[in-house]
């Protein structure tokens, strides 16, 4: 990966991060389906937790790892974009009660967990301690 030109690494940073996000969610949901009924409260709560914390964390980590230069700024900007999307989702649900047949509390919980994860990642990136 280090031998690729910078422009190629920038082009593949975001798609690779998004792919890692979906792979993590798919693996966790598949693993959960072996132990819990997909309609159960436990499955839905655990799935939301993994998507909101683990998914956002892996997305930001892969982006941080694949970005060639200005890693801290780029990761912080991506985290801010995720926070803006979460804030928009929460405001949309609270104003219009439009949540794609998902209970509003689940949308709020997922968004709050994702925002907290983004803030934690930003603080850790700024300190230079963002390593897995």
N, C-alpha and C positions, 0 to 999 in steps of 0.2 A: 504494500500500500504506500510505503514511503517513496517508492521509485516513480509513482505516477506524477504527472504534472499537476500543479496546484489547481488549475481550472477544472481538470477531470475530478479531482477530489472534492471540489466545491459542488460540482454537478451531482455526484453520487452521494453526498452527505445526507441530504434530506430524504431521498427515496430509501436509502439504507436504514435510516433511523425509523421511518414509518414502517418498513418491512419488519424490523426487529420488534416494534410495538405490536403489530398484528400477530407475529409468531408467538410472542409471549402470551398474548391473550388467548390464542388458539390452543396452545399447550396447556395453559391453566384451566381453561374451560373443559378441554377433553379429559384432563386429569380429575377435575371435580365431578364430571358426569359419571365417573366410575364409582364414586362414593356417595353422591347425593342426587336426588331427583332435580332436574333443571327447573321445575316449577316451585321448588321449596325455597323458603326464606333464607336458609343457610347458603344455598347455591347462589342466589341473587346477591346477597350481602358480600359473600366472599369474592364473587366475580367483580362486583363494583369496586371492592377494595383493591384487588389485583390490578384492575384496569386503571384506577385513579392514582395509585401510588407506584406499583411496580412498572406499569406500562409507561407512565410519564417519566419515571426514573430511567428506564432502559432507553427510551427515545432520546432523552437529553444526553445520556452517557454515550450512546453510539454516535450522536451528532458531534459531541465534544471530541470523541476519539478520531473521527474521520475528517473533521475540519482541518485544513492544512495550516492556516494562519488565523490570528485573531480569535482563538478558541473561546476565550472568556467573553468577549463582546458578542460573538455569534450565539453562544449558548444562552447568554442572558437575554438577547433579543428574542430567541425562540421561546424561552420561558415566559417572557412578557406577552408574546403572542398567544401562548396557551392560556395565560391568566386572563387576557382579554376575551378569548373565546368562552372560557368558563363563566366569566362575569356576564357576558351577553346571554349565555344559556340560562343562567339563573334569573336574569331580569326578564327574559322571554317567558319563562315558566311562571314567574310571579305575577307578571302583568296580564298575560293572556291565558294562563292555565293550559298551555299547549305543550305537552311533553311526550308525544308519540306513545300514548297509553302506558307510560312509565309513571309511577307515583312521583309526585313532586319532591317528596323527602329524599328519594333515591337520587334524583338529579342534583339536589342541593348537597347531599352527602358526597357524591362523586366529585362535584365541582370544588367543594371546600377541601377535600383531600388532595385533589390535583393542584390547587393553588398552594396549599401548604407544602407539597412536594416541590413545586417550582421555586418557592421562596427558599426552602432548605438547600436546593441545588445551587441557586444563585449565591447564597451565602458561602457555601462550601467551595464553589468555583472561585469566588473572589479571594478566599483565603489560600487558594492553591492546594487544597486537600481533596480534590475530586478524583478519587481512585477507587476502583473496586477490587 
